[in-house]
Amino acid sequence: MEILLRSLYLLPLLFISSYSQFFFEDPFEVEIDRAEHGKHPEFETDYKGKWELVSKSSGASAMHMILLPTNKAIMYDATVFGPSEIPLAEGNCRPVPGKLKELDCWAHAVEYDIETAELRPLKVLTDPWCSSGGLSPDGTVVSTGGWHDGGRAVRYLPECATCDWREYPTALTGERWYSTQQILPDGSFILVGGRRMFNYEYVPKEGKSNLKNYNLPLLLQTTDREENNLYPFVHLSTDGNLFILANNRSILLNPTSNKVLREFPVLPGGSRNYPASAMSALLPIKLYNQNAAVITAEVLVCGGALPTAMKEAEKGHYLPALQSCGRIHITDPKANWKMENMPTPRVMGDMLVLPTGDVLMINGAKKGTSGWGFADDPNLTPVIYSPKKPRDQRFKEVKPTKIPRMYHASSAVLPDGKILVAGSNTNPGYNFTGVKFPTEMRVEKFSPPYLDQDLDDHRPEIMDFITESKIKYGEAFPIQIKLRELTLDKTDLKVNMYSPPFTTHGFSMNQRMIVLAISDVLPLVPGITHQIRTMAPPNGAVAPPGFYLLFVVYRGVPSQGIWIHISDKLL
């Protein structure tokens, strides 16, 4: 009787609490977002992760990296830095631009098999030094810009065992060096900024050339002596608009009307874009069976450098990198930055969204800025950031590497949940001797704590031969898993779709995770197999068309990912 009376007493309070959360709650301000936590807590582990050397050479320095749906990673460097460690096929040398009769017989791009470490040399003709890229809806790599003869180029690398680059050297309106490429809701790309390019343009259809670009005053207003607004952070919001951050200022741009809709408050602390080179990611987008009119989108920015860091580095003085992070709801017209601090400073790091929805910060340095010889004190210790945990529990340092990964390093999330890490070259060319940080050709994989073997009994397995691999916007679809649990509560499960990014210079372009709504979980073979009923994202603004890795996460333990494809029509 006493328990009943207490329950009745609490009912009005619970109603008021739920009502106020629904209408007024800011998820960042709440120490624990109740809607994000399952019936049972996540499994705990003291495991700090593991590093393994998987290859002694990537063939070409991995300045740029992108994972393909074929489970191959494309890595490439500039074409002007001299011989790589892998030759082109005999008789397939490239002509050297501007030098008659001179041939370059070394590969500056490779296809890397993530399972076997086997390399296939690729022939890139125009120079992709400090270029941008992304994966088109059909799985083709689209690479834009670069230096000199590559500045106006658009390159295409289709999916096939023998394919090589198709290149169009005059496709763009100007030289897009250090620019950012972002996929749009219809699967096309926008290209923002670049050195002394205070504008943007839309990547033309293959074989066509642009005649027009669009002025973007933000880029001119935020430039400085060091040009700390290159590789601007561009994220596609859930309403189809673009969040663009350059240096320390940010706007929301409508790519349909080409109008700036709003300017956000200044991000305090210092400069955040190349060469100050902070990290940024769009945090996982949470969907529901009945979505709100505005689906929340939130951006995280961490690290960077003081505006004068490059000037000081030119004199051999390395300033401490920034240690601060800012989070902002880009769908909120009255949004403000919410600040917190990483365990250590970091510049030139990579920020990757993990299969669990946590964020990995990896690579980089604690002092200096981007540039040849402009940084010191490598940051060897990755950090995992859990955006839904209480503020004092969000950052967790994991097992450090022994290999410095600084300027021109790159990384990628793999289907098995490991992280592929390669690159690092602080020198103008391949230099292995007589320098503090030699050109790094070794390739590693990092296993985050969720790959602890003691958690394997709780690891879901997606039955990919049954689960659909092609889905359409807004449709319900089933996922069948193996998991040795008699009963499953849907709140203990997550179904996460992850769009693998193009990573270079500390920014992972087009990275995106969508947390799908789960309507039900049904037992098929009790205690062995289960069916999850879930709903595809509603449109291309939430999830642009193309390939995604699908993960099922049970109480913090992710499955192996499988490739799926989403569009408004099946391939």
Residue, then its C-alpha position, 0 to 999 in steps of 0.5 A: m500500500e505504501i509503495l502504491l501511495r508513493s507511486l501515485y504521489l510521484l505521477p504528477l512530478l513525472f508528468i511535469s518533468s517529462y513535459s518540461q524536458f520535451f519542450f524546454e530541455d537542452p541536451f547539452e545542459v543536462e548531465i544525463d540525457r535520459a532518452e539516450h540511456g537504455k534500460h541497462p547500463e553499458f558494459e564496463t571494461d578497463y581495457k585501454g585498446k591495442w595498437e598493431l603494426v599492419s604494414k611497413s609501407s603505405g606505398a605513397s604518403a597518406m596525406h589523404m584517405i577515404l574508405l570505399p564500400t569495397n573495403k579498400a582504402i584510397m590513400y594519396d599524396a602530392t605528385v611533386f614530392g619526389p619518388s614514393e615507395i611504389p612504382l607505377a606499372e611498367g609502361n604506365c608512367r605519367p608525364v611531368p607537367g611543364k617538363l617535355k619528355e620527362l616521365d614520373c614512374w612512381a605512384h602517388a596514390v594507392e588502393y590499400d586492402i584493409e584486410t591483406a595490406e595489399l597495395r595497388p598503385l594508381k596513376v594520378l596526373t594532376d597534383p592533388w596536394c592539399s585537395s578535398g574529396g568525398l564519396s558520390p552516391d554510386g561509390t565513386v571517389v570525387s577528388t577536387g582541387g589541389w596545387h598548380d596543375g591540379g588546382r582546378a581539377v576534378r578527379y573520379l575514381p570508380e569502384c572496380a578492381t582495375c579502375d584508375w583516375r579520370e581527370y578534368p583539369t579545368a573543371l573548377t573556376g579557380e585553384r581550390w587549394y586547402s578547400t572543403q568538399q561537402i555532399l548535399p542532400d541530392g548527392s552533389f557536392i559543394l566546394v568551399g574556400g581555398r587559398r585566396m578563394f573567398n567564394y564557393e562553387y558546386v562541383p559540375k557534372e563529370g566532363k563539364s566546367n564551371l563558369k560561376n562561383y559565389n562570393l562568401p564574405l565570411l572567408l575574406q573577413t576571417t583571413d589573417r596573416e597566417e590564413n587561419n581559415l583554410y579547410p573551413f569546417v563545413h557540415l550539412s545540417t538536418d534542414g539542408n542548410l550548411f554550417i560553415l566555420a572559418n577561423n573562429r566565426s561561423i554561419l548557416l548558409n542556404p545552398t539553394s538560395n545561396k543566402v546566409l541565414r544567420e551568423f553564430p556567436v564567435l567561438p572563443g579561444g583561438s583559431r580553429n582552421y588550417p593552419a591552426s588545424a583544430m578538429s570538428a565533427l557533426l555529432p550523431i543525429k538521433l531519429y525517432n519513430q515520429n520526428a520533430a519538425v526540426i531534427t536536432a543537429e550539433v557540431l563539436v570543435c576541439g583543439g587548434a592553435l593561437p592565431t600567431a602560432m605559425k609566426e612563432a613556429e617560423k622562429g622555432h618557438y612552438l606555442p601550446a596548442l589549444q585544449s578547449c572544445g566547443r559544442i553548438h546546436i546549429t539548428d537552434p537560432k539562439a544557439n551559443w557555444k558550450m565550452e569544455n576542455m580536453p585532457t591535453p592540448r591538440v593541433m592537427g588531430d583527427m576526429l572520428v565518430l566511432p560505431t558506438g556514437d562516441v568520438l575519437m580524437i587521434n594523432g596530432a601535436k601538443k605544440g605548434t601548428s600545421g606546416w613543415g617543421f612547425a610543430d613539436d611534442p606529438n600527442l601520442t594518446p588518443v582520447i574518446y569523447s562520450p557526448k551523452k555522459p555527464r560533463d566530468q566523465r566525457f573524456k577518456e584517454v586510451k592506449p598511446t601509440k609509439i609512432p608520432r602522427m603529426y602533419h599530413a597524417s590520416s585515419a579511418v573507421l573500419p567495418d570491424g570497428k578498428i581505426l586505420v592510421a597512416g601518414s605523417n610527413t612534416n617534410p617537403g618530400y620523402n625524408f627518412t634521415g637527419v630530421k626529428f620527425p621522418t616521413e612516416m610510411r608505416v600503417e597501424k590499426f588501433s582497437p578501441p576499448y569496445l573491442d575488448q575480447d571479454l566483451d565478445d559474448h555481448r557483441p551482436e552479429i548482423m546476419d548480413f545475408i538476411t538484412e537488407s543492404k538497399i533501403k529507401y528514405g522513410e521506409a521501415f526495414p528489418i535487421q536480423i542479429k545473433l546475440r545470446e540474450l533471452t530478451l532484449d529491450k529496444t532501449d539497450l540497442k542502437v542502430n547506427m548508420y555511418s558515412p565514411p569520410f574523406t580525411t586530410h589535414g585534421f578534418s574528416m569531410n562528409q562524416r556523418m552518423i545517424v542513430l535510427a529509430i527502433s520500433d520493436v525487437l522480436p525474438l526469432v530463435p529465443g536466446i540466439t537470433h532477434q529481429i530489429r524493426t527500424m526506420a530509414p532516415p526521412n530524406g537526403a538532408v538527414a542522410p545524403p544518398g550513398f553508402y553507409l556502414l550499418f552497426v548494431v550496438y548493444r549496451g556499448v558493444p558494437s557489431q561488425g559493420i555491414w555496407i548498406h545503400i540509401s537513396d530515393k530509388l533502389l540501385 
